[in-house]
Amino acid sequence: MKKRNRKFTNNKGFSLMEILLVIALLSVVVTLLARNIFPQFSKGKIQAARIQMKQIEGDLDRYRLDCNRYPTTAQGLKALTEEPAIAPLCPNYDPAGYISAKSQSVALKDPWGYEFKYTCEDGINYEITSLGQDNKPGGDGENADFSSNDEG
């Protein structure tokens, strides 16, 4: 008589209950992480906008050295990339502009992709403003407005 060599194999898989339990636990972990991580992204964008404002302020100071005044509201921040065509004109305008060509497309936009607002009526006092994620006046959190004149 022949002996059969039977191998014992475990053909059991995971039960539906075990799979659902793992999915539920992963959902809880992802939710907890999201609550802690996403606010940090908001803070990071606001901080990045403040850094960009500081860089633009430096570019505006270089403009003022050559032109003896800051660009007017009508000239706007575009005066940093191309010579203004409306008065008051700048006799010593740097032909290369005041923002590097590589960063012109992003330098004048906040982290949400909207152009910074710029006002300067007297050629001396200016303000650079971001309206936040919603690009509308007012709001709080990531939608809050902030400017170069704010503290902090």
C-alpha positions as CSV (number, residue, x, y, z in Angstrom):
1,M,0.0,0.0,0.0
2,K,1.2,3.4,-0.8
3,K,1.6,6.1,1.8
4,R,0.3,9.4,0.8
5,N,2.4,12.3,1.8
6,R,0.0,15.0,2.8
7,K,1.2,18.4,3.4
8,F,-0.7,20.4,5.9
9,T,-1.3,23.9,4.5
10,N,-3.1,26.7,6.1
11,N,-5.5,28.0,3.5
12,K,-7.1,30.5,5.8
13,G,-7.1,34.2,4.9
14,F,-8.1,37.3,6.7
15,S,-11.7,37.4,7.7
16,L,-13.9,40.3,6.7
17,M,-14.1,41.5,10.3
18,E,-10.3,41.7,10.5
19,I,-10.0,43.6,7.3
20,L,-12.7,46.1,8.5
21,L,-10.9,46.5,11.8
22,V,-7.6,47.4,10.1
23,I,-9.3,49.9,7.8
24,A,-11.1,51.5,10.8
25,L,-7.8,51.9,12.7
26,L,-6.0,53.3,9.6
27,S,-8.8,55.8,9.2
28,V,-8.5,57.0,12.8
29,V,-4.7,57.4,12.5
30,V,-5.0,59.3,9.2
31,T,-7.7,61.6,10.7
32,L,-5.5,62.4,13.7
33,L,-2.5,63.1,11.5
34,A,-4.5,65.3,9.2
35,R,-5.8,67.4,12.1
36,N,-2.2,68.1,13.2
37,I,-0.5,68.4,9.8
38,F,-2.9,70.5,7.7
39,P,-2.8,73.6,10.0
40,Q,1.0,73.5,9.7
41,F,0.6,73.8,5.9
42,S,-1.5,76.9,6.4
43,K,1.0,78.5,8.8
44,G,3.7,77.6,6.3
45,K,2.0,79.5,3.4
46,I,1.4,82.5,5.6
47,Q,5.1,82.5,6.6
48,A,6.1,82.1,3.0
49,A,4.0,85.1,2.0
50,R,5.6,87.2,4.7
51,I,9.1,86.2,3.5
52,Q,8.1,87.1,-0.1
53,M,6.9,90.5,1.2
54,K,10.3,91.1,2.8
55,Q,12.0,90.2,-0.5
56,I,9.7,92.6,-2.4
57,E,10.5,95.3,0.2
58,G,14.2,94.9,-0.6
59,D,13.5,95.2,-4.3
60,L,11.4,98.3,-3.6
61,D,14.3,99.8,-1.7
62,R,16.7,99.2,-4.6
63,Y,14.1,100.9,-6.9
64,R,14.0,103.9,-4.5
65,L,17.8,104.2,-4.6
66,D,17.7,104.6,-8.3
67,C,14.4,106.6,-8.7
68,N,14.3,108.6,-5.4
69,R,10.9,107.3,-4.6
70,Y,8.8,104.2,-4.5
71,P,6.5,103.3,-7.4
72,T,3.0,104.9,-7.2
73,T,-0.1,102.8,-6.7
74,A,-0.8,103.3,-10.4
75,Q,2.6,102.0,-11.4
76,G,2.3,99.1,-9.0
77,L,4.8,96.3,-8.3
78,K,5.1,95.9,-12.1
79,A,7.5,98.8,-11.9
80,L,10.0,96.3,-10.4
81,T,10.0,94.2,-13.6
82,E,9.6,96.9,-16.3
83,E,10.2,100.6,-16.5
84,P,7.0,102.6,-15.7
85,A,5.5,104.4,-18.6
86,I,3.3,106.7,-16.5
87,A,4.6,109.6,-14.3
88,P,6.6,110.0,-12.2
89,L,9.2,108.5,-14.5
90,C,12.5,107.1,-13.2
91,P,15.6,108.6,-15.0
92,N,18.0,106.0,-13.5
93,Y,15.8,102.9,-14.0
94,D,17.9,99.7,-14.1
95,P,17.3,98.1,-17.5
96,A,17.5,94.7,-15.9
97,G,14.7,95.6,-13.5
98,Y,14.7,95.0,-9.8
99,I,13.5,91.3,-9.7
100,S,15.5,88.6,-11.3
101,A,14.1,87.3,-14.6
102,K,13.9,83.8,-13.2
103,S,11.6,84.7,-10.4
104,Q,9.4,87.4,-12.0
105,S,6.5,85.1,-12.6
106,V,6.2,84.1,-9.0
107,A,7.9,86.9,-7.1
108,L,4.8,89.2,-7.2
109,K,2.3,86.4,-6.3
110,D,1.4,85.1,-2.9
111,P,1.6,81.4,-2.1
112,W,-2.0,81.0,-3.2
113,G,-1.2,82.3,-6.7
114,Y,-2.8,85.8,-6.4
115,E,-0.9,89.0,-7.0
116,F,0.1,91.0,-4.0
117,K,-1.8,94.3,-3.7
118,Y,0.4,97.4,-3.5
119,T,-0.5,100.9,-2.5
120,C,1.7,104.0,-2.4
121,E,0.2,107.4,-2.8
122,D,3.1,109.7,-1.7
123,G,6.2,107.9,-3.0
124,I,7.4,107.3,0.5
125,N,5.0,105.1,2.5
126,Y,3.8,101.9,0.9
127,E,1.9,98.8,1.8
128,I,2.0,95.3,0.3
129,T,-1.1,93.2,1.1
130,S,-2.1,89.6,0.6
131,L,-5.8,88.8,0.9
132,G,-5.1,85.2,1.8
133,Q,-6.4,81.9,0.3
134,D,-9.8,83.3,-0.6
135,N,-8.4,86.5,-2.2
136,K,-11.3,88.5,-0.6
137,P,-11.1,91.2,2.0
138,G,-11.5,90.0,5.6
139,G,-11.5,86.4,6.8
140,D,-9.5,84.5,9.4
141,G,-7.0,81.7,9.4
142,E,-5.7,81.0,6.0
143,N,-8.3,83.5,4.5
144,A,-7.1,86.3,6.7
145,D,-5.6,89.5,5.2
146,F,-2.1,90.6,6.2
147,S,0.2,93.3,5.0
148,S,3.8,94.4,5.1
149,N,2.8,96.9,7.8
150,D,1.5,94.3,10.2
151,E,3.6,93.4,13.3
152,G,5.1,89.9,13.3
